[in-house]
Amino acid sequence: MAKKTIAKKKPTKKTAARTAPRNAGDVLRNTWASTLGALTSAQTEMEKQIRLLLKKNKINAKDAAGVLKELSARIAAERKRALKELESRMKTVQTRLKKERKAVGRIVDDAVQGALATFNIPSRQEIGELTRKVDELSKKIDSFGR
């Protein structure tokens, strides 16, 4: 008996906007979920093919169970390895992102300082220094008046 296929509805703009990833974390989660789905479907397909081969070659169920168990264990190990690799790469990306964020912050600060200097506007540090000097001069003037 042939399988019945069902046509999937195309997503509308509203559903596409709701399911669209919002940031890199969402993209990675979606990618990881689709990878797991692909691995699971591949495992299921392999199990079907192995059952068919076993049936063709008249291998008993006990041997088949052992082969399937071994295959499942190997797939589980590969999943764990892939997850560890993904986590290590994510840590690398996060570290680099922190460094780049600091570098961009410094560049923006330098640009702001340059713009203030161009327009001849004193910086907070310069205003603080001038205030301190005015206070010192005020104290000296007060001491002369006594």
OpenMM code with the backbone's topology and positions (N, CA, C; nanometers):
from openmm import Vec3, app, unit

residues = "MET ALA LYS LYS THR ILE ALA LYS LYS LYS PRO THR LYS LYS THR ALA ALA ARG THR ALA PRO ARG ASN ALA GLY ASP VAL LEU ARG ASN THR TRP ALA SER THR LEU GLY ALA LEU THR SER ALA GLN THR GLU MET GLU LYS GLN ILE ARG LEU LEU LEU LYS LYS ASN LYS ILE ASN ALA LYS ASP ALA ALA GLY VAL LEU LYS GLU LEU SER ALA ARG ILE ALA ALA GLU ARG LYS ARG ALA LEU LYS GLU LEU GLU SER ARG MET LYS THR VAL GLN THR ARG LEU LYS LYS GLU ARG LYS ALA VAL GLY ARG ILE VAL ASP ASP ALA VAL GLN GLY ALA LEU ALA THR PHE ASN ILE PRO SER ARG GLN GLU ILE GLY GLU LEU THR ARG LYS VAL ASP GLU LEU SER LYS LYS ILE ASP SER PHE GLY ARG".split()
positions = [
    Vec3(0.0841, -0.1181, 0.0000),
    Vec3(0.0000, 0.0000, 0.0000),
    Vec3(0.0886, 0.1245, 0.0000),
    Vec3(0.0615, 0.2155, -0.0921),
    Vec3(0.1422, 0.3366, -0.1053),
    Vec3(0.1056, 0.4355, 0.0056),
    Vec3(0.2061, 0.5099, 0.0468),
    Vec3(0.1820, 0.6110, 0.1504),
    Vec3(0.1111, 0.7309, 0.0902),
    Vec3(0.0235, 0.7875, 0.1688),
    Vec3(-0.0510, 0.9047, 0.1262),
    Vec3(0.0309, 1.0285, 0.1610),
    Vec3(0.0514, 1.1145, 0.0631),
    Vec3(0.1277, 1.2363, 0.0894),
    Vec3(0.0305, 1.3506, 0.1114),
    Vec3(0.0673, 1.4358, 0.2041),
    Vec3(-0.0157, 1.5513, 0.2367),
    Vec3(0.0633, 1.6766, 0.2023),
    Vec3(0.0017, 1.7651, 0.1273),
    Vec3(0.0689, 1.8892, 0.0892),
    Vec3(0.0761, 1.9799, 0.2110),
    Vec3(0.1950, 2.0355, 0.2345),
    Vec3(0.2134, 2.1257, 0.3476),
    Vec3(0.1748, 2.2669, 0.3045),
    Vec3(0.1151, 2.3389, 0.3982),
    Vec3(0.0789, 2.4778, 0.3711),
    Vec3(0.2040, 2.5640, 0.3756),
    Vec3(0.2091, 2.6614, 0.2882),
    Vec3(0.3204, 2.7555, 0.2904),
    Vec3(0.2973, 2.8520, 0.4059),
    Vec3(0.4057, 2.8876, 0.4771),
    Vec3(0.3878, 2.9797, 0.5892),
    Vec3(0.3469, 3.1189, 0.5419),
    Vec3(0.2568, 3.1794, 0.6171),
    Vec3(0.2166, 3.3157, 0.5860),
    Vec3(0.3223, 3.4111, 0.6388),
    Vec3(0.3071, 3.5387, 0.6075),
    Vec3(0.4047, 3.6368, 0.6542),
    Vec3(0.4071, 3.6431, 0.8062),
    Vec3(0.2883, 3.6307, 0.8683),
    Vec3(0.2817, 3.6378, 1.0146),
    Vec3(0.3525, 3.5195, 1.0787),
    Vec3(0.3284, 3.3980, 1.0285),
    Vec3(0.3945, 3.2810, 1.0884),
    Vec3(0.5423, 3.2810, 1.0584),
    Vec3(0.5811, 3.3310, 0.9417),
    Vec3(0.7238, 3.3384, 0.9088),
    Vec3(0.7932, 3.4366, 1.0021),
    Vec3(0.7264, 3.5469, 1.0346),
    Vec3(0.7872, 3.6455, 1.1257),
    Vec3(0.7996, 3.5892, 1.2661),
    Vec3(0.7004, 3.5081, 1.3081),
    Vec3(0.7065, 3.4512, 1.4428),
    Vec3(0.8152, 3.3461, 1.4548),
    Vec3(0.8393, 3.2712, 1.3485),
    Vec3(0.9379, 3.1633, 1.3543),
    Vec3(1.0771, 3.2079, 1.3123),
    Vec3(1.0894, 3.3303, 1.2613),
    Vec3(1.2202, 3.3791, 1.2174),
    Vec3(1.3117, 3.3971, 1.3375),
    Vec3(1.4386, 3.3541, 1.3249),
    Vec3(1.5333, 3.3708, 1.4362),
    Vec3(1.5599, 3.5182, 1.4636),
    Vec3(1.5755, 3.5486, 1.5925),
    Vec3(1.5941, 3.6879, 1.6318),
    Vec3(1.7399, 3.7224, 1.6530),
    Vec3(1.8227, 3.6246, 1.6890),
    Vec3(1.9642, 3.6526, 1.7130),
    Vec3(2.0446, 3.5276, 1.6824),
    Vec3(2.1748, 3.5376, 1.7022),
    Vec3(2.2640, 3.4266, 1.6679),
    Vec3(2.2318, 3.3029, 1.7511),
    Vec3(2.1949, 3.3221, 1.8766),
    Vec3(2.1595, 3.2085, 1.9620),
    Vec3(2.0410, 3.1322, 1.9063),
    Vec3(1.9392, 3.2073, 1.8583),
    Vec3(1.8221, 3.1427, 1.7990),
    Vec3(1.8602, 3.0663, 1.6730),
    Vec3(1.9469, 3.1251, 1.5927),
    Vec3(1.9915, 3.0585, 1.4695),
    Vec3(2.0624, 2.9282, 1.5040),
    Vec3(2.1505, 2.9343, 1.6037),
    Vec3(2.2239, 2.8135, 1.6428),
    Vec3(2.1298, 2.7086, 1.6999),
    Vec3(2.0332, 2.7518, 1.7824),
    Vec3(1.9371, 2.6556, 1.8379),
    Vec3(1.8562, 2.5898, 1.7270),
    Vec3(1.8104, 2.6709, 1.6311),
    Vec3(1.7334, 2.6158, 1.5196),
    Vec3(1.8175, 2.5190, 1.4369),
    Vec3(1.9431, 2.5568, 1.4136),
    Vec3(2.0327, 2.4692, 1.3378),
    Vec3(2.0557, 2.3390, 1.4121),
    Vec3(2.0795, 2.3499, 1.5422),
    Vec3(2.1028, 2.2295, 1.6227),
    Vec3(1.9788, 2.1407, 1.6227),
    Vec3(1.8611, 2.2002, 1.6368),
    Vec3(1.7372, 2.1221, 1.6377),
    Vec3(1.7170, 2.0521, 1.5033),
    Vec3(1.7439, 2.1225, 1.3949),
    Vec3(1.7268, 2.0594, 1.2633),
    Vec3(1.8320, 1.9504, 1.2412),
    Vec3(1.9527, 1.9702, 1.2946),
    Vec3(2.0566, 1.8671, 1.2846),
    Vec3(2.0148, 1.7423, 1.3599),
    Vec3(1.9628, 1.7614, 1.4801),
    Vec3(1.9161, 1.6457, 1.5577),
    Vec3(1.8027, 1.5744, 1.4853),
    Vec3(1.7128, 1.6529, 1.4265),
    Vec3(1.6029, 1.5929, 1.3507),
    Vec3(1.6541, 1.5117, 1.2327),
    Vec3(1.7535, 1.5668, 1.1633),
    Vec3(1.8112, 1.4960, 1.0488),
    Vec3(1.8799, 1.3678, 1.0937),
    Vec3(1.9543, 1.3756, 1.2051),
    Vec3(2.0206, 1.2551, 1.2563),
    Vec3(1.9192, 1.1494, 1.2982),
    Vec3(1.8120, 1.1915, 1.3622),
    Vec3(1.7090, 1.0970, 1.4060),
    Vec3(1.6425, 1.0300, 1.2864),
    Vec3(1.6111, 1.1101, 1.1843),
    Vec3(1.5481, 1.0514, 1.0661),
    Vec3(1.6457, 0.9589, 0.9923),
    Vec3(1.7746, 0.9960, 0.9909),
    Vec3(1.8747, 0.9097, 0.9280),
    Vec3(1.8863, 0.7785, 1.0050),
    Vec3(1.8826, 0.7879, 1.1376),
    Vec3(1.8894, 0.6663, 1.2196),
    Vec3(1.7691, 0.5770, 1.1919),
    Vec3(1.6518, 0.6359, 1.1847),
    Vec3(1.5301, 0.5590, 1.1577),
    Vec3(1.5388, 0.4914, 1.0208),
    Vec3(1.5846, 0.5656, 0.9216),
    Vec3(1.5974, 0.5103, 0.7863),
    Vec3(1.6983, 0.3958, 0.7828),
    Vec3(1.8102, 0.4136, 0.8526),
    Vec3(1.9109, 0.3072, 0.8567),
    Vec3(1.8556, 0.1825, 0.9249),
    Vec3(1.7792, 0.2042, 1.0309),
    Vec3(1.7196, 0.0894, 1.0989),
    Vec3(1.6265, 0.0137, 1.0053),
    Vec3(1.5474, 0.0868, 0.9263),
    Vec3(1.4580, 0.0230, 0.8297),
    Vec3(1.5375, -0.0575, 0.7267),
    Vec3(1.6447, 0.0043, 0.6758),
    Vec3(1.7251, -0.0634, 0.5747),
    Vec3(1.7940, -0.1869, 0.6330),
    Vec3(1.8399, -0.1746, 0.7559),
    Vec3(1.9052, -0.2903, 0.8197),
    Vec3(1.8040, -0.4026, 0.8392),
    Vec3(1.6836, -0.3676, 0.8828),
    Vec3(1.5794, -0.4712, 0.8990),
    Vec3(1.5517, -0.5405, 0.7663),
    Vec3(1.5441, -0.4621, 0.6588),
    Vec3(1.5184, -0.5185, 0.5268),
    Vec3(1.6330, -0.6114, 0.4843),
    Vec3(1.7577, -0.5672, 0.5070),
    Vec3(1.8733, -0.6514, 0.4736),
    Vec3(1.8735, -0.7799, 0.5562),
    Vec3(1.8431, -0.7656, 0.6835),
    Vec3(1.8404, -0.8837, 0.7700),
    Vec3(1.7334, -0.9819, 0.7249),
    Vec3(1.6212, -0.9275, 0.6854),
    Vec3(1.5121, -1.0136, 0.6387),
    Vec3(1.5525, -1.0833, 0.5092),
    Vec3(1.6167, -1.0076, 0.4193),
    Vec3(1.6615, -1.0640, 0.2923),
    Vec3(1.7645, -1.1749, 0.3134),
    Vec3(1.8598, -1.1474, 0.4037),
    Vec3(1.9688, -1.2413, 0.4275),
    Vec3(1.9372, -1.3452, 0.5356),
    Vec3(1.8180, -1.3411, 0.5865),
    Vec3(1.7684, -1.4385, 0.6843),
    Vec3(1.8575, -1.4460, 0.8083),
    Vec3(1.8857, -1.3261, 0.8649),
    Vec3(1.9614, -1.3200, 0.9896),
    Vec3(1.8600, -1.3132, 1.1023),
    Vec3(1.8915, -1.3794, 1.2149),
    Vec3(1.7919, -1.3875, 1.3224),
    Vec3(1.7772, -1.2540, 1.3965),
    Vec3(1.6705, -1.2438, 1.4742),
    Vec3(1.6355, -1.1205, 1.5439),
    Vec3(1.7380, -1.0836, 1.6514),
    Vec3(1.8000, -1.1827, 1.7144),
    Vec3(1.8962, -1.1560, 1.8209),
    Vec3(2.0194, -1.0838, 1.7643),
    Vec3(2.0690, -1.1345, 1.6505),
    Vec3(2.1830, -1.0678, 1.5861),
    Vec3(2.1450, -0.9272, 1.5393),
    Vec3(2.0256, -0.9141, 1.4868),
    Vec3(1.9780, -0.7847, 1.4396),
    Vec3(1.9671, -0.6859, 1.5560),
    Vec3(1.9177, -0.7314, 1.6680),
    Vec3(1.9051, -0.6441, 1.7851),
    Vec3(2.0427, -0.5952, 1.8296),
    Vec3(2.1406, -0.6830, 1.8251),
    Vec3(2.2766, -0.6441, 1.8629),
    Vec3(2.3332, -0.5389, 1.7696),
    Vec3(2.3101, -0.5565, 1.6400),
    Vec3(2.3583, -0.4600, 1.5413),
    Vec3(2.2899, -0.3249, 1.5618),
    Vec3(2.1586, -0.3282, 1.5824),
    Vec3(2.0857, -0.2030, 1.6026),
    Vec3(2.1288, -0.1334, 1.7319),
    Vec3(2.1537, -0.2119, 1.8345),
    Vec3(2.1972, -0.1548, 1.9616),
    Vec3(2.3344, -0.0875, 1.9448),
    Vec3(2.4234, -0.1539, 1.8733),
    Vec3(2.5563, -0.0986, 1.8481),
    Vec3(2.5462, 0.0289, 1.7647),
    Vec3(2.4612, 0.0265, 1.6646),
    Vec3(2.4413, 0.1440, 1.5798),
    Vec3(2.3862, 0.2607, 1.6619),
    Vec3(2.2892, 0.2337, 1.7458),
    Vec3(2.2314, 0.3391, 1.8301),
    Vec3(2.3358, 0.3975, 1.9242),
    Vec3(2.4211, 0.3123, 1.9792),
    Vec3(2.5265, 0.3601, 2.0690),
    Vec3(2.6250, 0.4494, 1.9938),
    Vec3(2.6617, 0.4109, 1.8726),
    Vec3(2.7541, 0.4921, 1.7934),
    Vec3(2.6929, 0.6280, 1.7588),
    Vec3(2.5645, 0.6270, 1.7239),
    Vec3(2.4966, 0.7525, 1.6902),
    Vec3(2.4882, 0.8423, 1.8135),
    Vec3(2.4589, 0.7839, 1.9294),
    Vec3(2.4525, 0.8627, 2.0532),
    Vec3(2.5887, 0.9237, 2.0852),
    Vec3(2.6946, 0.8472, 2.0647),
    Vec3(2.8293, 0.8986, 2.0895),
    Vec3(2.8608, 1.0135, 1.9945),
    Vec3(2.8211, 1.0011, 1.8689),
    Vec3(2.8444, 1.1077, 1.7716),
    Vec3(2.7653, 1.2332, 1.8077),
    Vec3(2.6442, 1.2158, 1.8584),
    Vec3(2.5645, 1.3303, 1.9020),
    Vec3(2.6349, 1.4036, 2.0151),
    Vec3(2.6857, 1.3288, 2.1116),
    Vec3(2.7552, 1.3897, 2.2250),
    Vec3(2.8797, 1.4638, 2.1774),
    Vec3(2.9547, 1.4012, 2.0873),
    Vec3(3.0757, 1.4637, 2.0354),
    Vec3(3.0418, 1.5935, 1.9617),
    Vec3(2.9371, 1.5903, 1.8805),
    Vec3(2.8965, 1.7097, 1.8056),
    Vec3(2.8516, 1.8202, 1.9006),
    Vec3(2.7819, 1.7846, 2.0075),
    Vec3(2.7363, 1.8837, 2.1042),
    Vec3(2.8553, 1.9485, 2.1756),
    Vec3(2.9540, 1.8671, 2.2135),
    Vec3(3.0733, 1.9218, 2.2785),
    Vec3(3.1471, 2.0168, 2.1850),
    Vec3(3.1589, 1.9777, 2.0598),
    Vec3(3.2270, 2.0625, 1.9616),
    Vec3(3.1514, 2.1933, 1.9425),
    Vec3(3.0193, 2.1843, 1.9351),
    Vec3(2.9379, 2.3043, 1.9198),
    Vec3(2.9538, 2.3962, 2.0403),
    Vec3(2.9552, 2.3399, 2.1594),
    Vec3(2.9714, 2.4207, 2.2808),
    Vec3(3.1080, 2.4891, 2.2833),
    Vec3(3.2125, 2.4165, 2.2447),
    Vec3(3.3455, 2.4780, 2.2449),
    Vec3(3.3533, 2.5904, 2.1417),
    Vec3(3.2927, 2.5711, 2.0274),
    Vec3(3.2933, 2.6758, 1.9259),
    Vec3(3.2115, 2.7966, 1.9717),
    Vec3(3.1021, 2.7709, 2.0424),
    Vec3(3.0212, 2.8801, 2.0953),
    Vec3(3.1016, 2.9611, 2.1965),
    Vec3(3.1788, 2.8935, 2.2816),
    Vec3(3.2617, 2.9652, 2.3786),
    Vec3(3.3638, 3.0523, 2.3068),
    Vec3(3.4211, 2.9991, 2.1996),
    Vec3(3.5181, 3.0761, 2.1215),
    Vec3(3.4520, 3.1998, 2.0614),
    Vec3(3.3333, 3.1819, 2.0072),
    Vec3(3.2606, 3.2941, 1.9474),
    Vec3(3.2262, 3.3975, 2.0543),
    Vec3(3.1830, 3.3510, 2.1718),
    Vec3(3.1481, 3.4445, 2.2789),
    Vec3(3.2700, 3.5228, 2.3261),
    Vec3(3.3844, 3.4560, 2.3376),
    Vec3(3.5067, 3.5242, 2.3780),
    Vec3(3.5454, 3.6300, 2.2749),
    Vec3(3.5396, 3.5928, 2.1498),
    Vec3(3.5740, 3.6878, 2.0442),
    Vec3(3.4761, 3.8043, 2.0422),
    Vec3(3.3494, 3.7751, 2.0665),
    Vec3(3.2480, 3.8792, 2.0688),
    Vec3(3.2759, 3.9797, 2.1800),
    Vec3(3.3177, 3.9309, 2.2972),
    Vec3(3.3523, 4.0214, 2.4074),
    Vec3(3.4678, 4.1128, 2.3682),
    Vec3(3.5722, 4.0542, 2.3084),
    Vec3(3.6882, 4.1336, 2.2668),
    Vec3(3.6486, 4.2387, 2.1630),
    Vec3(3.5697, 4.1970, 2.0657),
    Vec3(3.5281, 4.2892, 1.9599),
    Vec3(3.4396, 4.4003, 2.0166),
    Vec3(3.3543, 4.3656, 2.1131),
    Vec3(3.2683, 4.4659, 2.1753),
    Vec3(3.3530, 4.5723, 2.2451),
    Vec3(3.4568, 4.5274, 2.3167),
    Vec3(3.5459, 4.6227, 2.3841),
    Vec3(3.6185, 4.7105, 2.2828),
    Vec3(3.6650, 4.6495, 2.1741),
    Vec3(3.7362, 4.7252, 2.0714),
    Vec3(3.6448, 4.8298, 2.0075),
    Vec3(3.5226, 4.7910, 1.9779),
    Vec3(3.4272, 4.8854, 1.9189),
    Vec3(3.3978, 4.9980, 2.0182),
    Vec3(3.3856, 4.9636, 2.1461),
    Vec3(3.3632, 5.0658, 2.2485),
    Vec3(3.4757, 5.1673, 2.2522),
    Vec3(3.5995, 5.1176, 2.2440),
    Vec3(3.7144, 5.2086, 2.2432),
    Vec3(3.7130, 5.2975, 2.1191),
    Vec3(3.6806, 5.2395, 2.0058),
    Vec3(3.6762, 5.3170, 1.8813),
    Vec3(3.5700, 5.4263, 1.8900),
    Vec3(3.4537, 5.3917, 1.9442),
    Vec3(3.3463, 5.4906, 1.9579),
    Vec3(3.3889, 5.6011, 2.0548),
    Vec3(3.4502, 5.5627, 2.1675),
    Vec3(3.4978, 5.6637, 2.2631),
    Vec3(3.5980, 5.7579, 2.1987),
    Vec3(3.6914, 5.7021, 2.1234),
    Vec3(3.7911, 5.7852, 2.0551),
    Vec3(3.7249, 5.8795, 1.9549),
    Vec3(3.6249, 5.8285, 1.8832),
    Vec3(3.5551, 5.9114, 1.7851),
    Vec3(3.4798, 6.0244, 1.8544),
    Vec3(3.4164, 5.9953, 1.9670),
    Vec3(3.3443, 6.0989, 2.0416),
    Vec3(3.4420, 6.2039, 2.0940),
    Vec3(3.5542, 6.1572, 2.1485),
    Vec3(3.6551, 6.2513, 2.1985),
    Vec3(3.7077, 6.3393, 2.0850),
    Vec3(3.7296, 6.2798, 1.9696),
    Vec3(3.7762, 6.3568, 1.8537),
    Vec3(3.6738, 6.4594, 1.8097),
    Vec3(3.5470, 6.4204, 1.8100),
    Vec3(3.4409, 6.5137, 1.7709),
    Vec3(3.4322, 6.6284, 1.8704),
    Vec3(3.4406, 6.5982, 2.0003),
    Vec3(3.4370, 6.7035, 2.1023),
    Vec3(3.5548, 6.7989, 2.0866),
    Vec3(3.6720, 6.7420, 2.0587),
    Vec3(3.7905, 6.8259, 2.0406),
    Vec3(3.7764, 6.9129, 1.9158),
    Vec3(3.7186, 6.8584, 1.8097),
    Vec3(3.6996, 6.9337, 1.6857),
    Vec3(3.6081, 7.0541, 1.7081),
    Vec3(3.5024, 7.0329, 1.7850),
    Vec3(3.4086, 7.1415, 1.8128),
    Vec3(3.4520, 7.2261, 1.9322),
    Vec3(3.5697, 7.1952, 1.9845),
    Vec3(3.6271, 7.2692, 2.0961),
    Vec3(3.5364, 7.2632, 2.2199),
    Vec3(3.4791, 7.1462, 2.2456),
    Vec3(3.3945, 7.1232, 2.3631),
    Vec3(3.4789, 7.0459, 2.4636),
    Vec3(3.4892, 7.0957, 2.5865),
    Vec3(3.5722, 7.0255, 2.6853),
    Vec3(3.5100, 6.8919, 2.7268),
    Vec3(3.5979, 6.7984, 2.7572),
    Vec3(3.5512, 6.6673, 2.8022),
    Vec3(3.5198, 6.6723, 2.9511),
    Vec3(3.4581, 6.5696, 3.0028),
    Vec3(3.4261, 6.5608, 3.1442),
    Vec3(3.5538, 6.5703, 3.2289),
    Vec3(3.6579, 6.5043, 3.1811),
    Vec3(3.7850, 6.5058, 3.2540),
    Vec3(3.8430, 6.6472, 3.2583),
    Vec3(3.8379, 6.7180, 3.1457),
    Vec3(3.8894, 6.8543, 3.1407),
    Vec3(3.8089, 6.9481, 3.2310),
    Vec3(3.6775, 6.9307, 3.2339),
    Vec3(3.5929, 7.0122, 3.3209),
    Vec3(3.6257, 6.9841, 3.4669),
    Vec3(3.6460, 6.8605, 3.5019),
    Vec3(3.6835, 6.8245, 3.6386),
    Vec3(3.8161, 6.8867, 3.6784),
    Vec3(3.9114, 6.8844, 3.5868),
    Vec3(4.0430, 6.9443, 3.6130),
    Vec3(4.0308, 7.0955, 3.6312),
    Vec3(3.9524, 7.1609, 3.5470),
    Vec3(3.9320, 7.3053, 3.5599),
    Vec3(3.8613, 7.3400, 3.6914),
    Vec3(3.7640, 7.2610, 3.7298),
    Vec3(3.6934, 7.2830, 3.8565),
    Vec3(3.7901, 7.2725, 3.9735),
    Vec3(3.8770, 7.1737, 3.9692),
    Vec3(3.9762, 7.1553, 4.0759),
    Vec3(4.0694, 7.2760, 4.0828),
    Vec3(4.1142, 7.3252, 3.9680),
    Vec3(4.2035, 7.4411, 3.9645),
    Vec3(4.1332, 7.5675, 4.0174),
    Vec3(4.0069, 7.5847, 3.9802),
    Vec3(3.9301, 7.7004, 4.0286),
    Vec3(3.9176, 7.6937, 4.1804),
    Vec3(3.8917, 7.5735, 4.2338),
    Vec3(3.8821, 7.5570, 4.3792),
    Vec3(4.0137, 7.5929, 4.4467),
    Vec3(4.1253, 7.5500, 4.3887),
    Vec3(4.2569, 7.5825, 4.4458),
    Vec3(4.2809, 7.7329, 4.4444),
    Vec3(4.2491, 7.7968, 4.3311),
    Vec3(4.2674, 7.9421, 4.3216),
    Vec3(4.1772, 8.0165, 4.4206),
    Vec3(4.0558, 7.9678, 4.4375),
    Vec3(3.9631, 8.0304, 4.5332),
    Vec3(4.0195, 8.0236, 4.6738),
    Vec3(4.0782, 7.9091, 4.7089),
    Vec3(4.1373, 7.8923, 4.8409),
    Vec3(4.2556, 7.9885, 4.8582),
    Vec3(4.3377, 8.0032, 4.7526),
    Vec3(4.4526, 8.0953, 4.7602),
    Vec3(4.4056, 8.2398, 4.7764),
    Vec3(4.3042, 8.2772, 4.7028),
    Vec3(4.2510, 8.4121, 4.7113),
    Vec3(4.1946, 8.4380, 4.8508),
    Vec3(4.1234, 8.3405, 4.9042),
    Vec3(4.0668, 8.3535, 5.0388),
    Vec3(4.1774, 8.3672, 5.1410),
    Vec3(4.2885, 8.2940, 5.1216),
    Vec3(4.3991, 8.3019, 5.2174),
    Vec3(4.4681, 8.4389, 5.2096),
    Vec3(4.4722, 8.5040, 5.0925),
    Vec3(4.5324, 8.6376, 5.0781),
    Vec3(4.4455, 8.7436, 5.1451),
    Vec3(4.3156, 8.7244, 5.1397),
    Vec3(4.2229, 8.8219, 5.1958),
    Vec3(4.2261, 8.8237, 5.3473),
    Vec3(4.2761, 8.7260, 5.4135),
    Vec3(4.2766, 8.7213, 5.5602),
    Vec3(4.3895, 8.7904, 5.6165),
] * unit.nanometer
topology = app.Topology()
chain = topology.addChain("A")
for resn in residues:
    res = topology.addResidue(resn, chain)
    for name in ("N", "CA", "C"):
        topology.addAtom(name, app.Element.getBySymbol(name[0]), res)
